[in-house]
Amino acid sequence: MGMLQEFKEFAMKGNVVDMAVGIIIGAAFGKIVSALVGSVLMPAIGMLMGGVDFSGLSVVLGTDAKTGEPVALQYGQFIQATLDFLIVAFAIFMALKGINKLKKPPVAAPAAPPAPPREEVLLTEIRDLLKQR
């Protein structure tokens, strides 16, 4: 079997195709959630905190010797990215939780009948021995 045929079989397996669809949908979902966070949630959170815009928060460390421009540690962008991640992760968690509720639970095999009490086993053995006589 040639390498091209092996690759075709690999690429057409259900798991690979499902994964590709999941990545595409996940990327689109990530854009939606990022837009929600950036355009709706963060302005509201910033307003509640007294007009703070997280993405603009920074600390000036000094100036660049060559250009004279300030060198800043922009921790606000880190806060923004962290909040984006947490909200996206929570949204995905909730979506997966909903999907898992929609799945049918696996059908459990019928439980084996409980073993008879020891006295009953002994009585059955005695009965069988008496029958043999």
Beta strands, then each sheet from edge to edge (+ up, - down):
strand 1: 59-63
strand 2: 70-73
sheet 1: 1+ 2-
end
